[in-house]
Amino acid sequence: MRTTKLTAVKRLYNQKFWLLAIGAGLVAIHLTLTWKSENSDLLGTSFLYWLAVCFLVFEKHDNLNLESGIVPSFLGLSLIVIALIKSATMTSFGGFLYLLPLVFALGLALIASGFKGLKQYGGELLALFFIALPKLLPTELVNITPFTAKLSAFMLWYTGFEVNRSGLNIYLPNGSIEVASGCSGIELISQMLGLALLFLLMFPQKRKQKIIVPIVAATLGFIVNSARVALMAFIVTKDDMDAFDYWHSGDGSLIFSMIAVLLFGLFCWFLIEHNEPKNKASRSS
């Protein structure tokens, strides 16, 4: 009987080891591909998401049901293999890198726990889905570009610039820009919503705060992105295209993402500190 238990424990240990090794390899592959694609914004976001997801899974690894069947294991392995083959043969990744974390995580979850065990990773999978969301949403379905143009123009007007707006075009005395759908902010908003979900998974909140947290995250993403668009409109008036490219598609876009994340982190810190005295009071009573 004792030998049987030791064998079962050893088998479980080996299973966890191989799952950990495969997971670490998949994370490394995705981050390496993202780094080679020179998408600094996605690289920073992916690193943060992977770190949070790995932490959440590690926190509950002792309670995970690691039982899978032939069909889900084969399906999970197929997803991973197809994704690896596709990534090895592609010359331009585009939106594929945004979807890759979800595919890798879903495939690994199927191998580890089968169909019935997927609910154990529901929050983590949903968080990774938010990375891919901007690339999956039809532009016609969620088009917030006009609102971005309005807020950016308002920011410029409020700070003292002579600005006019017509549709998606923002006019300044020495230049103008058109706010394209890629600058609408939907990508940053989706990333912020994913971070909000990860925060709620790490630090469970009351029902009211569960509603407030994603609203604050989405609002911060929208406002910070609108400020970036306003800055680019100002740079156009200076006729400095190098600076424009830097803030539009270079590392400057990553700086604004970091600002949004930092502001949201401060909000989360305030929320935790606000709830701490209540938690202490309830424990003492």
C-alpha positions as CSV (number, residue, x, y, z in Angstrom):
1,M,0.0,0.0,0.0
2,R,2.8,2.4,0.9
3,T,4.7,1.5,-2.3
4,T,1.6,2.3,-4.3
5,K,1.2,5.7,-2.6
6,L,4.9,6.5,-3.2
7,T,4.5,5.6,-6.8
8,A,1.5,7.8,-7.2
9,V,3.3,10.7,-5.6
10,K,6.3,10.2,-7.8
11,R,4.1,10.1,-10.9
12,L,2.4,13.3,-9.9
13,Y,5.7,15.0,-9.2
14,N,7.0,14.0,-12.6
15,Q,3.8,15.2,-14.2
16,K,4.1,18.6,-12.6
17,F,7.8,18.8,-13.5
18,W,7.1,18.2,-17.2
19,L,4.1,20.5,-17.2
20,L,6.3,23.2,-15.6
21,A,9.1,22.6,-18.2
22,I,6.7,22.8,-21.1
23,G,5.0,25.9,-19.8
24,A,8.3,27.6,-19.2
25,G,9.4,26.7,-22.7
26,L,6.2,28.1,-24.2
27,V,6.5,31.4,-22.3
28,A,10.1,31.7,-23.4
29,I,9.2,31.1,-27.0
30,H,6.4,33.7,-27.0
31,L,8.5,36.3,-25.3
32,T,11.4,35.7,-27.7
33,L,9.2,35.9,-30.8
34,T,7.7,39.2,-29.4
35,W,11.2,40.6,-28.7
36,K,12.3,39.7,-32.3
37,S,9.2,41.4,-33.7
38,E,10.4,44.6,-32.0
39,N,6.9,45.1,-30.6
40,S,8.0,46.7,-27.3
41,D,4.5,47.5,-26.2
42,L,3.3,43.9,-26.6
43,L,6.6,42.6,-25.0
44,G,6.1,44.6,-21.8
45,T,2.4,43.6,-21.6
46,S,3.1,39.9,-22.3
47,F,5.9,39.8,-19.7
48,L,3.6,41.3,-17.1
49,Y,0.7,39.0,-17.9
50,W,2.8,35.9,-18.0
51,L,4.3,36.8,-14.6
52,A,0.9,37.3,-13.1
53,V,-0.6,34.1,-14.6
54,C,2.3,32.0,-13.5
55,F,2.0,33.4,-10.0
56,L,-1.7,32.6,-9.8
57,V,-1.3,29.1,-11.1
58,F,1.6,28.5,-8.6
59,E,-0.5,29.7,-5.7
60,K,-3.1,27.0,-6.3
61,H,-0.9,24.2,-7.8
62,D,-1.5,22.0,-4.8
63,N,-5.2,22.0,-5.3
64,L,-5.2,21.6,-9.1
65,N,-6.8,18.5,-10.5
66,L,-4.2,17.2,-13.0
67,E,-6.2,14.5,-14.7
68,S,-6.7,14.5,-18.4
69,G,-7.8,12.1,-21.1
70,I,-6.5,11.0,-24.5
71,V,-8.8,13.3,-26.5
72,P,-8.2,16.6,-24.6
73,S,-4.5,15.8,-24.3
74,F,-4.3,15.2,-28.0
75,L,-6.3,18.4,-28.8
76,G,-4.1,20.4,-26.4
77,L,-0.9,19.0,-27.9
78,S,-2.2,19.7,-31.4
79,L,-2.9,23.3,-30.6
80,I,0.6,23.8,-29.3
81,V,2.3,22.0,-32.2
82,I,0.2,23.9,-34.8
83,A,1.0,27.2,-33.1
84,L,4.7,26.4,-33.0
85,I,4.8,25.3,-36.7
86,K,2.9,28.5,-37.7
87,S,5.3,30.7,-35.7
88,A,8.3,29.0,-37.2
89,T,7.1,29.5,-40.8
90,M,5.7,33.1,-40.6
91,T,7.8,36.0,-41.8
92,S,5.4,38.6,-40.4
93,F,3.5,37.9,-37.2
94,G,1.0,40.7,-37.1
95,G,-1.9,39.8,-34.7
96,F,-0.7,36.2,-34.3
97,L,1.6,37.1,-31.4
98,Y,-1.4,38.6,-29.5
99,L,-3.3,35.3,-29.8
100,L,-0.4,33.0,-29.1
101,P,-0.4,33.3,-25.3
102,L,-4.1,32.2,-25.2
103,V,-3.4,29.3,-27.6
104,F,-0.4,28.1,-25.6
105,A,-2.2,28.4,-22.2
106,L,-5.3,26.6,-23.5
107,G,-3.3,23.8,-25.0
108,L,-1.3,23.3,-21.8
109,A,-4.5,23.4,-19.7
110,L,-6.1,20.7,-21.8
111,I,-3.0,18.5,-21.5
112,A,-2.8,19.0,-17.7
113,S,-6.5,18.8,-16.7
114,G,-8.7,17.9,-19.6
115,F,-12.0,19.5,-20.5
116,K,-13.5,19.2,-17.0
117,G,-10.5,20.9,-15.5
118,L,-10.5,24.0,-17.7
119,K,-12.6,25.8,-15.2
120,Q,-9.7,25.8,-12.8
121,Y,-7.8,28.1,-15.2
122,G,-10.9,30.2,-16.2
123,G,-9.6,33.5,-14.8
124,E,-6.1,33.1,-16.2
125,L,-7.3,32.1,-19.7
126,L,-9.8,35.0,-19.7
127,A,-7.0,37.5,-18.8
128,L,-4.8,36.2,-21.6
129,F,-7.8,36.5,-23.9
130,F,-7.8,40.3,-23.3
131,I,-4.3,40.5,-25.0
132,A,-5.8,39.1,-28.2
133,L,-9.2,40.9,-27.9
134,P,-8.2,44.0,-30.0
135,K,-7.2,41.8,-32.9
136,L,-10.3,39.7,-32.7
137,L,-12.9,42.5,-32.4
138,P,-14.3,43.7,-35.7
139,T,-13.5,47.4,-36.1
140,E,-17.1,48.2,-37.0
141,L,-18.4,46.5,-33.9
142,V,-16.4,48.6,-31.4
143,N,-15.3,51.9,-32.8
144,I,-14.3,54.4,-30.2
145,T,-12.1,56.4,-32.5
146,P,-14.5,59.4,-32.7
147,F,-14.5,59.6,-28.9
148,T,-10.7,59.5,-28.8
149,A,-10.5,62.3,-31.3
150,K,-13.0,64.4,-29.3
151,L,-11.1,63.9,-26.0
152,S,-7.7,64.6,-27.6
153,A,-9.0,67.8,-29.1
154,F,-10.5,68.8,-25.8
155,M,-7.2,68.2,-24.1
156,L,-5.4,70.4,-26.6
157,W,-8.1,73.1,-26.3
158,Y,-8.0,73.0,-22.5
159,T,-4.2,73.4,-22.5
160,G,-4.4,76.6,-24.6
161,F,-4.1,75.5,-28.2
162,E,-6.2,76.8,-31.0
163,V,-7.8,73.5,-32.2
164,N,-10.6,72.5,-34.4
165,R,-12.0,69.1,-35.0
166,S,-13.9,67.6,-37.9
167,G,-14.8,64.0,-37.5
168,L,-11.6,62.1,-36.9
169,N,-9.4,65.0,-38.0
170,I,-7.7,67.4,-35.5
171,Y,-6.6,70.7,-36.9
172,L,-4.0,73.0,-35.3
173,P,-2.6,76.2,-36.8
174,N,0.5,74.6,-38.2
175,G,-0.7,71.0,-38.9
176,S,-3.3,68.4,-38.5
177,I,-3.6,64.7,-37.9
178,E,-6.3,62.0,-38.5
179,V,-7.0,59.7,-35.7
180,A,-6.9,56.2,-37.2
181,S,-8.6,53.2,-35.8
182,G,-5.2,51.8,-34.6
183,C,-4.8,54.9,-32.4
184,S,-8.3,54.6,-30.9
185,G,-6.9,53.1,-27.6
186,I,-8.9,49.8,-27.8
187,E,-5.7,47.9,-27.5
188,L,-4.6,49.7,-24.3
189,I,-8.1,49.5,-22.9
190,S,-8.2,45.7,-23.4
191,Q,-4.8,45.3,-21.7
192,M,-6.0,47.4,-18.8
193,L,-9.1,45.3,-18.5
194,G,-7.0,42.2,-18.4
195,L,-4.8,43.7,-15.6
196,A,-8.0,44.5,-13.7
197,L,-9.1,40.9,-13.9
198,L,-5.7,39.7,-12.7
199,F,-5.9,42.1,-9.8
200,L,-9.3,40.8,-8.8
201,L,-8.0,37.2,-9.0
202,M,-5.0,38.1,-6.8
203,F,-6.9,40.3,-4.4
204,P,-10.6,39.4,-4.2
205,Q,-12.8,42.4,-3.6
206,K,-16.4,43.1,-2.7
207,R,-19.1,43.2,-5.3
208,K,-19.1,47.0,-5.6
209,Q,-15.4,47.1,-6.1
210,K,-15.5,44.3,-8.7
211,I,-17.5,46.7,-10.8
212,I,-15.4,49.8,-10.1
213,V,-12.0,48.2,-10.8
214,P,-12.5,47.4,-14.5
215,I,-14.3,50.7,-15.1
216,V,-11.3,52.6,-13.6
217,A,-8.9,50.4,-15.7
218,A,-10.7,51.0,-19.0
219,T,-11.1,54.8,-18.2
220,L,-7.4,55.2,-17.5
221,G,-6.5,53.4,-20.7
222,F,-8.8,55.6,-22.7
223,I,-7.6,58.9,-21.1
224,V,-3.9,58.0,-21.3
225,N,-4.2,57.0,-25.0
226,S,-6.1,60.2,-25.8
227,A,-3.3,62.2,-24.2
228,R,-0.8,60.3,-26.4
229,V,-2.8,61.3,-29.5
230,A,-2.9,64.9,-28.3
231,L,0.9,64.9,-27.9
232,M,1.3,63.5,-31.5
233,A,-0.9,66.3,-32.8
234,F,1.3,68.8,-31.1
235,I,4.4,67.2,-32.5
236,V,3.0,67.5,-36.0
237,T,2.9,71.3,-35.6
238,K,6.6,71.2,-34.9
239,D,7.3,69.3,-38.1
240,D,9.4,66.7,-36.2
241,M,8.5,63.4,-37.9
242,D,11.2,61.5,-35.9
243,A,9.6,62.4,-32.7
244,F,6.2,61.6,-34.2
245,D,7.3,58.1,-35.2
246,Y,8.8,57.6,-31.7
247,W,5.5,58.3,-29.9
248,H,3.3,56.7,-32.6
249,S,5.0,53.4,-33.2
250,G,8.2,53.5,-31.3
251,D,9.1,53.1,-27.6
252,G,7.1,56.2,-26.8
253,S,3.9,54.2,-27.0
254,L,5.3,51.8,-24.4
255,I,5.9,54.8,-22.1
256,F,2.2,55.7,-22.2
257,S,1.3,52.1,-21.5
258,M,3.6,52.2,-18.5
259,I,1.9,55.4,-17.3
260,A,-1.5,53.8,-17.5
261,V,-0.3,50.7,-15.7
262,L,1.4,52.8,-13.0
263,L,-1.7,54.9,-12.4
264,F,-3.8,51.7,-12.2
265,G,-1.3,50.2,-9.8
266,L,-1.6,53.3,-7.5
267,F,-5.4,52.9,-7.6
268,C,-5.1,49.2,-6.7
269,W,-2.6,50.0,-3.9
270,F,-5.1,52.6,-2.5
271,L,-7.9,50.0,-2.7
272,I,-5.9,47.4,-0.8
273,E,-4.8,49.9,1.8
274,H,-8.4,51.1,2.2
275,N,-9.6,47.5,2.7
276,E,-6.8,46.6,5.1
277,P,-8.2,48.3,8.2
278,K,-11.6,46.7,7.6
279,N,-10.1,43.3,7.3
280,K,-8.1,43.8,10.6
281,A,-11.3,45.0,12.3
282,S,-13.3,42.0,11.2
283,R,-10.5,39.7,12.4
284,S,-10.2,41.3,15.8
285,S,-14.0,41.1,16.3
